[in-house]
Amino acid sequence: MKIPTEPIGSIPRPTSLVAAITALSNGANLTDLYNEAISDTLKELEKTGSPVITDGEQTKSSFATYPLEGLTNLAPEGMVINFEDGHSRQLPLLTSGPFRYGNYAVKYLTAAQKQTKLPVKQAVISASALSLIYPQSGIEGYTQAEFMADLLDECEKDIRQCLQHGAYKVQMDFTEGRLSLKLDPSGGVLKHFIAVNNQVFDRFTKEEQQKLGVHVCPGGDHDSTHSADIDYADFLPDLFEMHVGNFYLQLASEPDRVKVLKIVKQYLKPDQKAFIGVIDVLDPVVESTEIVRDRVLEAAAYIPLNQLGTTDDCGFSPFCDDVSTTRETAFAKIKARVDGTRLAEERLFS
């Protein structure tokens, strides 16, 4: 396709798998359920016509916490992220050093690659998000500077392994970027987060950075957000200072898309691509191909065609217990994105 289109990552897990994960189905064989979920997800994504697919994050506890799986030096007392519908998610706190990932994303990538011939992209969590697990009171014998050095090494390793194993793209999830402006309207925390992540990105060559991307959204969990009230105008100018070639931007659910597109046009650099969200993952109504086509045409009025791509606003189920969207709806929306992008492409390149 002349206009590239890519998923973000997560697909709702089968209800049998969710029940087993949440211990509602005692004695279930998770290994078999995981394998079945991955296989079915890849097959269904192939049916949508998507030129690039993911494993749907079927075996991740969440997009943010997979590196912490299996670690024993954590306490359940970390930062709480509140969503607008009243529910919350909480990060753990590190209790001792050194910090090492308990799990790397390459595991998900290689498992998917074995079952498909299509290009597979891999999502990873940001260094800035994981930096929040270091306690404000510190850790005796393990300074914050030592922790950050370890964290940057681990985040680099997480990305580099995926590139080495042939990932089509490696996408860093940066949902805390927009949230940071809610916690610190001055923008100081946002600039700090971007600087931390750039320390990771700067370990890669310019060519490698063209295979790296950043996904941003106001959160999407149980059909609720944590920072949709933060104006993109306060966020995007700093975002495009990140040293990657691809930006995956939630846009379909924005109340004023044109305003956002004008900002993207102003700050997008010549070596960067903007993948515009044309699917609202929180809306249960499946977009028509014509709606998607019109959203792409709208974006094309502001973004050069050689820098334009399409995507979904967010993953469909970033946490393993989220059943607010059905698998059938997710696959139908992805097919609408692919078909609608192709319709717009025919109009734009005819």
C-alpha positions in Angstrom: 0.0 0.0 0.0 1.2 3.5 -0.8 -0.2 4.8 2.5 1.2 2.4 5.2 -1.3 1.1 7.8 -0.4 -0.6 11.0 -2.1 -1.8 14.2 -1.0 -0.5 17.6 -0.8 -3.8 19.4 -3.4 -5.4 21.7 -6.4 -7.4 20.6 -9.1 -8.4 23.2 -8.3 -11.9 24.5 -10.7 -14.8 24.2 -13.2 -14.9 27.1 -11.9 -18.4 28.0 -8.4 -17.0 28.4 -9.5 -13.9 30.4 -11.4 -16.2 32.7 -8.3 -18.4 33.3 -6.0 -15.4 33.8 -8.3 -13.9 36.3 -8.6 -17.2 38.1 -12.3 -17.6 37.4 -11.5 -20.9 35.7 -9.5 -23.0 38.2 -7.1 -25.5 36.8 -7.1 -24.1 33.2 -4.0 -24.8 31.1 -2.8 -21.3 30.4 -0.1 -22.5 28.0 -2.6 -24.1 25.7 -5.0 -21.2 25.9 -2.1 -18.8 25.2 -1.0 -20.7 22.1 -4.6 -21.0 20.8 -5.1 -17.2 21.3 -2.0 -16.3 19.5 -2.7 -18.6 16.6 -6.3 -17.4 16.2 -5.3 -13.7 16.5 -2.7 -14.0 13.8 -5.2 -15.8 11.5 -7.9 -13.2 12.1 -5.5 -10.3 11.5 -4.4 -11.9 8.2 -8.1 -12.1 7.2 -8.4 -8.3 7.7 -5.9 -7.7 4.9 -3.6 -5.8 7.3 -0.1 -5.8 5.6 1.5 -5.6 9.1 0.3 -7.6 12.1 1.1 -8.2 15.8 0.5 -11.1 18.2 -2.3 -9.0 19.8 -0.4 -9.0 23.1 -2.3 -12.2 24.0 0.2 -13.3 26.6 1.2 -10.0 28.1 -0.1 -9.1 31.6 -0.3 -5.6 30.2 1.5 -3.4 27.7 3.3 -1.7 30.6 4.2 -4.4 33.1 5.4 -7.3 30.9 9.1 -6.6 31.8 8.2 -6.9 35.5 6.7 -10.4 35.3 8.5 -12.9 37.5 10.5 -10.2 39.5 10.6 -10.7 43.3 12.0 -7.3 44.2 8.7 -5.4 43.8 6.0 -4.2 46.2 2.4 -3.3 45.2 2.6 0.3 46.4 3.5 2.4 43.4 1.9 5.2 41.4 -1.9 5.1 40.9 -3.3 6.1 37.5 -6.9 7.2 37.7 -9.3 6.8 34.7 -12.3 9.0 34.1 -14.8 6.2 34.8 -13.5 5.9 38.4 -11.3 2.8 38.0 -7.5 2.9 38.4 -4.3 1.0 37.7 -1.4 0.9 40.0 2.3 0.4 39.2 4.5 -1.6 41.6 7.6 -0.1 43.4 11.1 -1.5 43.2 12.4 -2.7 46.6 16.0 -3.5 45.8 18.5 -3.4 43.1 19.9 -4.1 40.6 17.0 -3.7 38.1 16.7 -6.2 35.4 13.8 -7.1 33.1 12.1 -10.4 34.0 10.8 -10.7 30.5 11.7 -9.3 27.1 9.4 -8.4 24.2 11.4 -10.5 21.7 9.7 -13.6 23.2 6.3 -12.4 21.9 7.8 -11.4 18.5 9.5 -14.7 17.8 6.4 -16.7 18.9 4.3 -14.8 16.4 6.8 -14.9 13.6 6.7 -18.7 13.7 3.0 -18.7 12.7 2.8 -16.0 10.0 4.7 -14.9 6.9 3.5 -11.4 7.3 5.7 -8.7 8.8 5.3 -8.5 12.6 5.7 -5.3 14.6 6.4 -5.3 18.3 5.3 -2.9 21.0 7.6 -2.2 24.0 7.1 -0.1 27.1 9.0 3.1 27.5 11.9 3.7 29.8 10.0 6.8 31.1 7.1 4.7 32.3 9.3 2.1 34.1 11.3 5.0 35.7 8.2 5.5 37.9 8.8 2.2 39.8 11.8 3.7 41.7 10.5 4.9 45.1 10.8 8.6 45.9 12.3 7.7 49.3 15.2 5.9 47.5 16.6 2.4 48.0 19.5 1.8 50.4 22.6 0.8 48.5 21.0 1.4 45.1 20.8 5.0 44.0 18.4 6.4 41.5 21.3 7.1 39.1 22.3 3.5 39.3 18.7 2.4 38.7 18.4 4.7 35.6 21.6 3.4 34.2 20.3 -0.2 34.5 16.9 0.9 33.1 18.3 2.5 30.0 20.5 -0.6 29.4 17.5 -2.9 29.7 15.2 -0.8 27.5 17.8 -0.7 24.8 18.2 -4.5 25.1 14.4 -4.9 24.8 14.3 -2.9 21.6 17.6 -4.2 20.1 16.6 -7.8 20.5 13.4 -7.2 18.5 15.3 -5.5 15.7 17.9 -8.3 15.6 15.1 -10.8 15.2 13.5 -9.0 12.3 10.7 -6.9 13.7 9.1 -4.8 11.0 8.9 -1.9 13.5 9.4 -1.5 17.2 6.9 0.8 18.8 7.5 2.4 22.2 4.2 2.9 24.1 4.3 6.4 25.6 0.8 6.9 27.1 2.3 8.6 30.1 3.4 11.5 27.9 0.0 13.1 27.7 -0.8 12.1 31.3 2.4 13.9 32.5 0.8 17.3 31.5 -2.1 16.5 33.8 0.3 15.8 36.7 2.6 18.7 35.8 1.0 21.4 33.6 4.4 23.2 33.4 5.7 20.5 31.0 8.8 19.8 33.1 7.9 16.1 33.6 7.1 15.7 29.9 10.4 17.1 28.9 12.1 14.9 31.4 10.3 11.8 30.0 11.3 12.7 26.5 14.9 13.2 27.5 14.9 9.8 29.2 13.5 8.0 26.1 15.9 9.9 23.8 18.8 8.5 25.8 17.6 5.1 24.7 16.9 6.1 21.1 20.3 7.7 20.7 21.9 4.3 21.2 20.6 3.4 17.8 21.8 4.5 14.3 19.8 6.9 12.2 18.8 3.9 10.0 17.6 1.9 13.0 15.7 4.9 14.3 13.6 4.8 11.1 12.3 1.4 12.3 11.4 2.8 15.7 8.2 4.6 16.7 6.3 6.1 19.5 2.6 5.6 20.2 0.7 8.3 22.2 -2.9 8.3 23.4 -4.9 9.5 26.5 -5.2 6.0 27.7 -7.7 3.3 26.7 -8.8 0.9 29.4 -12.4 -0.4 30.0 -13.5 2.1 27.4 -12.2 5.0 29.5 -9.2 7.4 29.3 -6.9 9.1 31.8 -5.9 12.3 30.1 -8.2 13.0 27.1 -8.8 16.5 28.6 -5.2 17.5 27.9 -4.9 19.6 24.8 -2.7 18.1 22.1 -1.5 21.6 21.4 0.4 21.5 24.7 1.9 18.0 23.9 2.7 17.6 20.2 5.4 20.3 19.8 7.6 18.4 22.4 6.6 15.0 21.1 8.2 15.4 17.7 11.5 16.0 19.4 11.8 12.3 20.1 14.5 10.6 18.0 12.4 8.1 16.0 11.0 8.0 12.5 7.4 7.0 13.3 4.6 8.5 15.4 1.3 6.7 16.1 -1.2 9.4 17.1 -4.7 8.9 18.5 -6.9 11.1 16.5 -10.3 9.5 15.5 -11.7 10.3 19.0 -10.5 13.9 19.1 -13.2 16.5 19.1 -11.2 18.8 16.8 -9.1 16.7 14.4 -8.3 19.6 12.1 -6.8 21.6 14.9 -4.5 18.6 15.7 -3.6 18.0 12.1 -2.5 21.6 11.7 -0.2 21.2 14.7 1.2 17.9 13.3 1.9 19.7 10.0 3.8 22.5 11.8 6.0 20.3 13.9 6.5 17.0 11.9 10.1 16.8 10.7 11.0 15.7 7.1 12.4 12.3 8.3 9.3 11.5 10.4 6.0 9.7 9.5 2.7 10.4 11.2 0.4 7.4 11.5 -3.0 9.0 12.1 -5.6 7.2 14.2 -8.6 6.6 12.0 -10.4 4.1 14.3 -11.9 5.0 17.7 -11.2 1.9 19.8 -13.5 3.1 22.6 -16.5 3.4 20.4 -18.4 0.0 20.0 -19.7 1.1 16.6 -17.6 -0.2 13.7 -16.6 2.6 11.3 -17.6 2.3 7.7 -14.9 2.2 5.1 -16.2 5.5 3.8 -15.7 7.2 7.3 -12.2 5.9 7.4 -11.6 7.1 3.8 -12.8 10.5 4.7 -10.6 10.7 7.8 -7.5 9.8 5.7 -8.4 12.4 3.1 -8.8 14.9 5.8 -5.3 14.1 7.1 -3.8 14.2 3.6 -4.8 17.8 3.3 -2.3 18.6 6.0 0.4 15.9 6.0 2.5 15.1 2.9 1.6 11.8 1.5 5.1 10.4 1.8 4.8 11.1 5.6 1.3 9.8 6.1 0.1 6.5 7.5 -2.9 5.2 9.3 -3.5 3.3 12.5 -6.0 2.7 15.3 -6.2 5.2 18.1 -4.9 2.7 20.7 -4.6 -0.9 21.4 -8.0 -2.6 21.9 -7.2 -4.3 25.2 -4.0 -3.1 26.8 -4.6 -4.9 30.1 -5.3 -8.6 30.2 -8.6 -8.3 32.1 -10.2 -5.7 29.8 -13.3 -7.2 28.1 -15.0 -4.0 27.2 -14.5 -4.6 23.5 -15.1 -8.0 21.7 -12.6 -9.6 19.5 -15.1 -9.6 16.6 -15.5 -5.8 17.0 -11.7 -5.3 17.0 -11.1 -7.3 13.9 -14.0 -5.6 12.1 -12.6 -2.2 13.0 -9.1 -3.2 11.8 -10.6 -4.4 8.5 -12.4 -1.1 8.1 -9.1 0.7 8.7 -7.3 -1.3 6.0 -10.2 -1.1 3.5 -10.8 2.6 4.2 -7.1 3.5 3.8 -7.1 1.7 0.5 -10.2 3.6 -0.7 -8.4 6.9 0.2 -5.3 5.7 -1.5 -7.2 5.1 -4.7 -8.6 8.7 -4.6 -5.2 10.3 -3.7 -3.1 8.5 -6.2 -5.5 8.2 -9.1 
